[in-house]
Amino acid sequence: MSVLKRAAVVGLGGQAQDDHLPGLADCQFAELVAVCDTDPDRAGAQAKAHRVPGYTDLTTLLEEVRPDFVIAAVPHHAGREVIEACAAAGVHVMKEKPFATDPAEAAELAGLCDKAGIELMVTVQRRFHPIYTAALQLLEQIGPPYLVEGRYTFHCPDPAAGWRGSAKLAGGGALVDMGYHLIDLLIWYLGLPDRVLADTSAAAAPGADYDAEDTALVHLAYDRGLYGSLLISRSTGPKTERLTVTGPRGAVTVERGRVCRLAPDGQLIESLVREPAWPCAAAAQIDCFCRVLDRQRPNPSGPAAHLAHAAFLAAAYASRATARTCDPKEFLA
């Protein structure tokens, strides 16, 4: 039986408290041994709550605790620093999405991980949720897809709040943040598009000081005759997360807790529901990562796989800036 892996959580905001810390408590193959945050009060509170050492400096944590891996749930602009510190210490990394803020950084970090001999897994939890894996199987039954429609929206009362309101710090806005999940599903199910045409806006809160888009619309096309669009907004309610792929034999729609297959006329053929809709997929991903470290399975979400995500985002932002169609493959490093 494998020895429990020693894990440290770096970045103790909402993502860590809602997903990664509960995931470590619920998983089979890892245990929490330290926490770290630049905010000393937050680090101290979580250290006390979980009865582990708390740090405000990652280098000190790595030297004193020597974890097997770090779960990095830090702001986008701080991700590179965490990966570099872990690579220098020979410590593996589970990183909250996005993997990188642009294709050049993605390529550099992928090379850094390879040179240091560390594993890195990007935390795209939907790949570890049975509803989304079932959708992949159902897609085989609808024939060659010709239409894809994605929507991920919710209402954020203050889009200017924190680092997510700054395009420089976040590397973009809703598209690079919450939109990363839809982009991951798109690439997982259908591959990287051949063309994208994108536009964004930061107009949901007139007078507020922010420049990271709150809404993005991306039209996309594949040379094989597949077309569609993704709408991502953190200013539009109600909360909706849905991806529909249509082919000549019907459609597959996947939502947060349900996947269904429809006939060409829209009649329901079959559906699969998971209740509750969103149990802690983080535990499944942590256990998977531990198996990767034990060489019991390949890494399903490593750096090489996420070069395509960086290319898609770069093409979308270039399209927005030029008002022209862009080919994401031209941005692959």
C-alpha positions as CSV (number, residue, x, y, z in Angstrom):
1,M,0.0,0.0,0.0
2,S,1.3,3.5,-0.9
3,V,2.6,5.8,1.8
4,L,0.4,8.9,2.3
5,K,1.8,11.8,0.3
6,R,2.5,15.0,2.3
7,A,0.7,18.0,0.9
8,A,0.9,21.7,1.5
9,V,-1.7,24.2,0.4
10,V,-0.4,27.6,-0.9
11,G,-2.9,30.4,-1.2
12,L,-5.8,30.2,1.3
13,G,-8.6,32.1,-0.4
14,G,-12.0,30.8,-1.2
15,Q,-10.9,28.1,-3.7
16,A,-8.6,26.5,-1.1
17,Q,-11.1,26.7,1.7
18,D,-14.0,25.4,-0.4
19,D,-12.3,22.8,-2.5
20,H,-8.7,21.9,-1.8
21,L,-8.6,21.7,2.0
22,P,-11.9,19.7,2.2
23,G,-10.5,17.6,-0.7
24,L,-7.4,16.7,1.3
25,A,-9.5,15.9,4.3
26,D,-11.6,13.5,2.2
27,C,-9.0,11.9,-0.1
28,Q,-7.4,8.5,0.4
29,F,-3.7,9.0,-0.5
30,A,-2.6,12.4,0.9
31,E,-2.5,14.4,4.1
32,L,-2.2,18.1,4.8
33,V,1.1,19.0,6.5
34,A,1.3,22.8,6.1
35,V,-0.5,25.9,4.8
36,C,0.9,29.1,3.4
37,D,-0.5,32.6,2.6
38,T,1.0,36.0,2.3
39,D,-1.7,37.2,4.7
40,P,-0.4,36.2,8.2
41,D,-3.9,36.3,9.8
42,R,-5.3,34.0,7.2
43,A,-2.3,31.6,7.4
44,G,-2.6,31.5,11.2
45,A,-6.3,30.9,11.2
46,Q,-6.1,28.0,8.7
47,A,-3.0,26.5,10.5
48,K,-4.9,26.6,13.8
49,A,-8.1,25.1,12.2
50,H,-6.2,22.2,10.6
51,R,-3.5,21.8,13.3
52,V,-0.6,22.1,10.9
53,P,2.2,24.7,10.6
54,G,1.4,28.0,8.9
55,Y,3.8,30.0,6.8
56,T,3.8,33.3,5.0
57,D,6.9,32.4,2.9
58,L,6.8,29.5,0.5
59,T,10.6,29.0,0.4
60,T,10.7,28.6,4.2
61,L,7.9,26.1,4.0
62,L,9.6,24.0,1.4
63,E,12.9,24.0,3.3
64,E,11.4,23.1,6.7
65,V,8.4,20.8,5.8
66,R,9.6,19.2,2.6
67,P,6.2,18.2,1.3
68,D,5.8,15.8,-1.5
69,F,3.6,18.2,-3.4
70,V,2.0,21.7,-3.2
71,I,-1.5,22.6,-4.1
72,A,-1.2,26.2,-5.5
73,A,-4.4,28.2,-5.3
74,V,-2.9,31.7,-5.8
75,P,-3.8,34.7,-7.9
76,H,-2.9,34.2,-11.6
77,H,0.1,36.5,-11.6
78,A,1.6,34.7,-8.6
79,G,1.4,31.2,-10.2
80,R,4.8,31.3,-11.9
81,E,6.7,32.2,-8.7
82,V,5.1,29.2,-6.9
83,I,6.0,26.8,-9.7
84,E,9.5,28.1,-9.9
85,A,10.1,27.7,-6.2
86,C,8.7,24.2,-6.2
87,A,10.7,23.2,-9.2
88,A,13.9,24.5,-7.5
89,A,13.1,22.4,-4.4
90,G,12.0,19.3,-6.4
91,V,8.5,19.4,-5.1
92,H,5.5,18.4,-7.3
93,V,2.6,20.9,-8.0
94,M,-1.1,20.7,-8.3
95,K,-2.0,24.2,-9.7
96,E,-5.4,25.9,-9.8
97,K,-6.3,27.0,-13.3
98,P,-5.1,28.6,-15.5
99,F,-1.8,26.9,-16.0
100,A,-0.2,30.1,-17.4
101,T,-1.2,33.6,-18.4
102,D,0.1,33.4,-22.0
103,P,1.6,30.8,-24.4
104,A,5.2,31.9,-23.8
105,E,4.9,31.5,-20.1
106,A,3.1,28.2,-20.6
107,A,6.0,26.9,-22.7
108,E,8.6,28.1,-20.3
109,L,6.9,26.5,-17.3
110,A,6.3,23.3,-19.1
111,G,10.1,23.2,-19.9
112,L,10.9,24.1,-16.3
113,C,8.8,21.2,-14.9
114,D,10.4,18.8,-17.4
115,K,13.9,19.9,-16.6
116,A,13.3,19.7,-12.8
117,G,11.7,16.3,-13.1
118,I,8.5,17.3,-11.3
119,E,4.9,16.5,-12.1
120,L,2.4,19.3,-12.4
121,M,-1.4,18.8,-12.7
122,V,-3.8,21.6,-13.5
123,T,-6.9,21.4,-11.4
124,V,-9.7,21.1,-14.0
125,Q,-12.1,19.2,-11.7
126,R,-14.7,18.5,-14.4
127,R,-12.4,15.8,-15.8
128,F,-12.8,14.0,-12.5
129,H,-16.6,14.2,-12.4
130,P,-18.6,11.3,-13.7
131,I,-21.2,13.5,-15.5
132,Y,-18.5,15.0,-17.7
133,T,-16.8,11.7,-18.5
134,A,-20.2,10.2,-19.3
135,A,-20.8,13.1,-21.8
136,L,-17.6,12.1,-23.6
137,Q,-19.0,8.6,-24.1
138,L,-22.5,9.9,-25.3
139,L,-20.9,12.1,-27.9
140,E,-19.9,9.0,-29.8
141,Q,-23.6,8.4,-30.5
142,I,-24.6,11.6,-32.2
143,G,-22.5,11.4,-35.3
144,P,-19.9,14.0,-36.5
145,P,-20.8,17.2,-34.6
146,Y,-21.6,20.3,-36.5
147,L,-22.7,22.7,-33.7
148,V,-21.4,23.5,-30.2
149,E,-22.9,26.0,-27.8
150,G,-21.5,26.8,-24.4
151,R,-22.7,29.2,-21.6
152,Y,-21.2,29.8,-18.2
153,T,-22.7,32.8,-16.4
154,F,-23.3,34.1,-12.9
155,H,-23.7,37.4,-11.2
156,C,-20.8,38.9,-9.3
157,P,-21.9,42.0,-7.4
158,D,-18.6,43.8,-7.7
159,P,-16.5,42.8,-10.8
160,A,-13.9,45.4,-9.7
161,A,-13.1,43.7,-6.4
162,G,-9.6,42.2,-5.8
163,W,-7.0,41.1,-8.3
164,R,-9.6,39.6,-10.6
165,G,-10.7,43.2,-11.6
166,S,-7.2,43.9,-13.0
167,A,-6.4,42.5,-16.5
168,K,-2.7,42.8,-15.7
169,L,-2.8,40.7,-12.5
170,A,-5.3,38.2,-13.8
171,G,-4.0,37.9,-17.3
172,G,-7.5,38.8,-18.5
173,G,-11.0,38.6,-17.1
174,A,-13.9,36.2,-17.1
175,L,-12.6,34.3,-20.2
176,V,-9.2,33.3,-18.6
177,D,-10.8,32.7,-15.2
178,M,-14.2,30.9,-15.1
179,G,-14.1,30.5,-18.9
180,Y,-11.1,28.2,-18.6
181,H,-13.5,25.4,-17.5
182,L,-15.6,25.7,-20.7
183,I,-12.4,26.0,-22.8
184,D,-11.1,22.8,-21.2
185,L,-14.3,20.9,-22.0
186,L,-14.2,22.2,-25.6
187,I,-10.6,21.0,-26.1
188,W,-11.2,17.7,-24.2
189,Y,-14.3,16.8,-26.2
190,L,-13.7,18.4,-29.6
191,G,-10.0,19.6,-29.9
192,L,-8.6,23.0,-30.5
193,P,-10.6,25.1,-33.0
194,D,-9.1,26.3,-36.2
195,R,-10.5,29.8,-35.9
196,V,-11.9,32.1,-33.2
197,L,-13.5,35.5,-33.3
198,A,-13.9,37.1,-29.9
199,D,-15.2,40.2,-28.2
200,T,-15.3,41.2,-24.6
201,S,-16.7,44.0,-22.4
202,A,-16.2,45.5,-19.0
203,A,-19.4,47.5,-18.8
204,A,-21.6,45.7,-16.1
205,A,-20.7,48.2,-13.4
206,P,-20.5,51.7,-14.9
207,G,-18.1,53.9,-12.9
208,A,-16.3,51.0,-11.3
209,D,-12.5,50.9,-11.7
210,Y,-11.7,47.6,-13.5
211,D,-10.5,46.6,-16.9
212,A,-10.7,42.8,-16.8
213,E,-13.7,41.7,-18.9
214,D,-16.8,40.7,-17.1
215,T,-18.3,39.2,-20.3
216,A,-16.8,37.5,-23.3
217,L,-18.4,36.0,-26.5
218,V,-16.2,33.7,-28.6
219,H,-17.3,32.4,-32.0
220,L,-15.3,29.4,-33.1
221,A,-15.0,27.1,-36.1
222,Y,-13.3,23.9,-37.1
223,D,-12.2,23.1,-40.7
224,R,-14.2,19.9,-40.5
225,G,-17.5,21.8,-40.5
226,L,-18.1,22.3,-36.8
227,Y,-19.1,25.8,-35.6
228,G,-20.3,27.4,-32.4
229,S,-19.8,29.9,-29.6
230,L,-19.0,30.3,-26.0
231,L,-20.6,32.9,-23.8
232,I,-18.9,33.6,-20.5
233,S,-20.1,36.3,-18.0
234,R,-19.6,37.0,-14.3
235,S,-22.2,39.8,-14.4
236,T,-25.2,37.9,-15.8
237,G,-27.6,35.9,-13.7
238,P,-29.0,33.3,-13.2
239,K,-26.1,31.0,-12.6
240,T,-25.8,28.8,-15.7
241,E,-23.2,26.2,-16.8
242,R,-24.0,24.3,-19.9
243,L,-22.4,22.9,-23.0
244,T,-24.4,21.4,-25.9
245,V,-22.9,19.5,-28.9
246,T,-25.1,18.7,-31.8
247,G,-24.7,16.1,-34.6
248,P,-26.9,14.5,-37.2
249,R,-28.1,11.9,-34.8
250,G,-29.0,14.3,-32.0
251,A,-27.4,16.3,-29.3
252,V,-25.6,15.9,-25.9
253,T,-26.1,18.6,-23.2
254,V,-23.9,18.5,-20.1
255,E,-24.6,20.6,-17.1
256,R,-23.2,20.7,-13.6
257,G,-25.1,17.7,-12.3
258,R,-26.8,16.3,-15.4
259,V,-26.0,15.0,-18.9
260,C,-28.6,14.1,-21.4
261,R,-28.8,12.8,-25.0
262,L,-31.5,14.2,-27.2
263,A,-33.0,13.1,-30.5
264,P,-32.7,15.4,-33.6
265,D,-36.2,16.8,-32.8
266,G,-35.2,17.6,-29.2
267,Q,-36.9,14.7,-27.5
268,L,-35.1,13.2,-24.5
269,I,-33.5,9.8,-25.2
270,E,-31.6,9.3,-22.0
271,S,-30.1,11.2,-19.1
272,L,-27.8,10.7,-16.1
273,V,-28.2,12.8,-12.9
274,R,-25.8,13.0,-10.0
275,E,-27.0,14.0,-6.6
276,P,-25.7,16.1,-5.1
277,A,-24.7,17.8,-8.3
278,W,-21.2,18.8,-7.1
279,P,-19.6,16.7,-4.4
280,C,-15.9,17.3,-3.8
281,A,-14.3,16.4,-7.1
282,A,-11.1,17.9,-5.6
283,A,-10.6,14.7,-3.5
284,A,-10.7,12.5,-6.6
285,Q,-8.2,14.8,-8.4
286,I,-5.8,14.7,-5.4
287,D,-6.0,10.9,-5.3
288,C,-5.4,10.8,-9.0
289,F,-2.3,13.0,-8.6
290,C,-1.0,10.8,-5.9
291,R,-1.3,7.8,-8.3
292,V,0.5,9.8,-10.9
293,L,3.4,10.4,-8.4
294,D,3.5,6.7,-7.7
295,R,3.6,6.1,-11.5
296,Q,0.4,4.1,-11.3
297,R,-1.3,6.2,-14.0
298,P,-0.4,8.9,-16.5
299,N,-1.0,12.6,-15.8
300,P,-4.3,13.5,-17.5
301,S,-3.9,17.3,-17.0
302,G,-0.2,18.0,-17.3
303,P,1.6,21.1,-18.7
304,A,1.8,19.8,-22.3
305,A,-2.0,19.3,-22.4
306,H,-2.6,23.0,-21.4
307,L,-0.4,24.6,-24.0
308,A,-3.6,24.4,-26.2
309,H,-5.6,26.3,-23.5
310,A,-3.0,29.1,-23.5
311,A,-3.1,29.2,-27.3
312,F,-6.9,29.4,-27.4
313,L,-6.9,32.3,-24.9
314,A,-4.2,34.2,-26.7
315,A,-6.0,33.9,-30.0
316,A,-9.3,35.1,-28.4
317,Y,-7.6,38.2,-26.9
318,A,-5.8,38.9,-30.1
319,S,-9.0,38.6,-32.0
320,R,-10.7,41.0,-29.6
321,A,-7.8,43.5,-30.1
322,T,-7.7,43.3,-33.9
323,A,-11.4,42.6,-34.6
324,R,-10.2,39.8,-36.8
325,T,-10.5,36.0,-36.8
326,C,-7.4,34.3,-35.3
327,D,-6.1,30.7,-35.5
328,P,-5.2,29.4,-32.1
329,K,-2.7,27.0,-33.5
330,E,-0.5,30.0,-34.5
331,F,-0.1,30.7,-30.8
332,L,1.1,27.2,-29.9
333,A,4.6,27.7,-28.5
